[in-house]
């Protein structure tokens, strides 16, 4: 879940904050709730959900009420790039493997889902084989076949029809040159990329070795879709369920309701408890209203899972009972400012360093919402992702004005210079960050002109379009990124590799360094996890040495557990409440 | 005494203004211009005078904003993060109101709300006045031409008015300000100046339809009046009739509607800033502050002060405008 995706969700405002919406959860020991007959004494209190299952229970039945401030991109597994959606879709859809529904770090483990076991590698990690469990069925009773998995994977490569999903599978599988899409070239033989020797077996062939292929197999793109039922972009109106719930109503932009899928056989599914009888998901609920309804118990979960609004942060701080229902996890997401090196004087590394020395990091942290919203970041890679190391290249508190002046002198601009900073105008936190930098950099003579652009066009037409940034002298641009999955590849590959830079729509705005590219290649090729992580850590450090980015905060969200919700905990896979295990009292 | 022309005698009996001046001493009865009569009526309308007082006060505040802020506040963009609780990011003690910070401080960065409201008056009034000037100028010219010349000129201009009246102005302005703002690098003017000019143009240019309609109607009836006929029969040309005969009689409606248009434009500017296409941060505007305050409804002072500033400004102009209408045109229906 790319940050982009996540953030677009809450329409800037909400998400912008890194802390916005949020999910609800167990009422733990709250004396108010219904008879805790079955509830074993789970963990309670502030941050209880980070490492423990709160309010554990096996009680079935009830309706789980979820809401979100805006609809997300799509419920079609082949067309979605939101973390919340990847988390939630597992209640109605089953990928080949998925993340273990367990608290904290244990949630990062991959476990087989449709497949009997994790992928079996051969040919030096270039070939990966998955065998489906026997007895799998869709909601209409037809059996789930390996061919459906293959079709689904090929289908989601059509980025003109399904614009939202990630492109990893299409990029890494050994696709034949003449394959365009399942709709345009249905007859092209794609067996060189994906084979289905029988109805139960899928074999993936990669262009080059990748030891972490199970991360790809956990993408929603591997959720099976039978070709006969595929209706292209309209498939989102009726996604054929393979999981324990199926859609009852789909009202785009208003609500989704899901009911039990009686064709789902618990014997084929060791990871899902499927406790509630029904899910009701309201879309387009006003953000503050949503928080208040979770506080009151009228709603259980904020699907967005990125944190409550500033107003609710105040209420939670003020009320110990509410605070005991809150969790403050670190997310695999970094808010940062790209320092663009196309235009002078920022083409000089010393001038870029002056910005890193001159920025007031505490003020920047405040801009993103203070200590509950994030920890001061020292690099791009967030802690919690393998390879992270705490760097101390630059100040993390008050600015070091002496060093900033030194750097300015070294770059030949002793009196400072002027440049333009862009930010996403519908994200108050980024606006606040830009204002904060304007203040602190102003003190060392770097004069910023601020320019806000709407999120929807920020990367396609402005900050992410080199032609624009060069012509308009853009020097700084707020940016943010969340891991597609929690490792160095899933976090860094799209934002530090200069070779991913295109004409427009870039997220890597500023890191153009052959040394960094070299490390990325090394990491791709390295099969040993520990060594690979170390290489990603090294690449992260190189980026900081080149002063290509000013990291602001490692995002944290303040999430609220819903009243009367059972089995609520933060999963390390998505850094929000896990949506597979939930139940209601 | 049935002579219908003996107006002065009638007036002495009937109109209180005359009585008032008469009571002032043994002065001879004088003829008074329309303007003098209106001024007398206005002077007795305490509510309108109150509105005028507030307007003058606001203008003074806007002009002398740097001085006022120098005495009572802090620079409007200066951060005071030491006043912010870093857990909730709201001001310590709720609002941060103190002798130092008269209106409290903003959440998040602790900027002085008083200074920002005072500086916000500059932007609001500047844009509202000049936008009104533009729309009144265009509206009057178009209205007079349409009303006086009639025929195809009237047909074209009236349809044009219809188009502008039917325009979804707010949505269109959103798009226009957004698009034009992107050409900044190609223009000689930049930053706030460009934005202010842009807003003045957009707001002014799209609201001339209303005033043009009113002026057209008035012109239509004026051009049929005897004094116009008389002038025409004496050989006066169109420009003379327009400027000497018709325009002076339009001063009252123009003034009234200009005064009533200003508050609309204050609100319009606030709405555009609220929606994020107004002046760029960190420059303070009332609408922009309201927009930021929405997220912090638990610290109501943040919304209260800019909100009150807009409210008081709009109310003052409306009261004054109403009073002005009553004074200049007492027969107009309310």
Boltz contact constraints between the chains, C-beta under 6 A:
constraints:
  - contact:
      token1: [A, 310]
      token2: [B, 295]
      max_distance: 6.0
  - contact:
      token1: [A, 310]
      token2: [B, 296]
      max_distance: 6.0
  - contact:
      token1: [A, 311]
      token2: [B, 297]
      max_distance: 6.0
  - contact:
      token1: [A, 311]
      token2: [B, 298]
      max_distance: 6.0
  - contact:
      token1: [A, 313]
      token2: [B, 88]
      max_distance: 6.0
  - contact:
      token1: [A, 314]
      token2: [B, 88]
      max_distance: 6.0
  - contact:
      token1: [A, 314]
      token2: [B, 90]
      max_distance: 6.0
  - contact:
      token1: [A, 314]
      token2: [B, 298]
      max_distance: 6.0
  - contact:
      token1: [A, 317]
      token2: [B, 87]
      max_distance: 6.0
  - contact:
      token1: [A, 317]
      token2: [B, 88]
      max_distance: 6.0
  - contact:
      token1: [A, 363]
      token2: [B, 81]
      max_distance: 6.0
  - contact:
      token1: [A, 366]
      token2: [B, 81]
      max_distance: 6.0
  - contact:
      token1: [A, 369]
      token2: [B, 89]
      max_distance: 6.0
  - contact:
      token1: [A, 370]
      token2: [B, 86]
      max_distance: 6.0
  - contact:
      token1: [A, 370]
      token2: [B, 89]
      max_distance: 6.0
  - contact:
      token1: [A, 371]
      token2: [B, 86]
      max_distance: 6.0
  - contact:
      token1: [A, 425]
      token2: [B, 276]
      max_distance: 6.0
  - contact:
      token1: [A, 431]
      token2: [B, 281]
      max_distance: 6.0
  - contact:
      token1: [A, 432]
      token2: [B, 108]
      max_distance: 6.0
  - contact:
      token1: [A, 435]
      token2: [B, 281]
      max_distance: 6.0
  - contact:
      token1: [A, 435]
      token2: [B, 282]
      max_distance: 6.0
  - contact:
      token1: [A, 439]
      token2: [B, 79]
      max_distance: 6.0
  - contact:
      token1: [A, 450]
      token2: [B, 280]
      max_distance: 6.0
  - contact:
      token1: [A, 472]
      token2: [B, 185]
      max_distance: 6.0
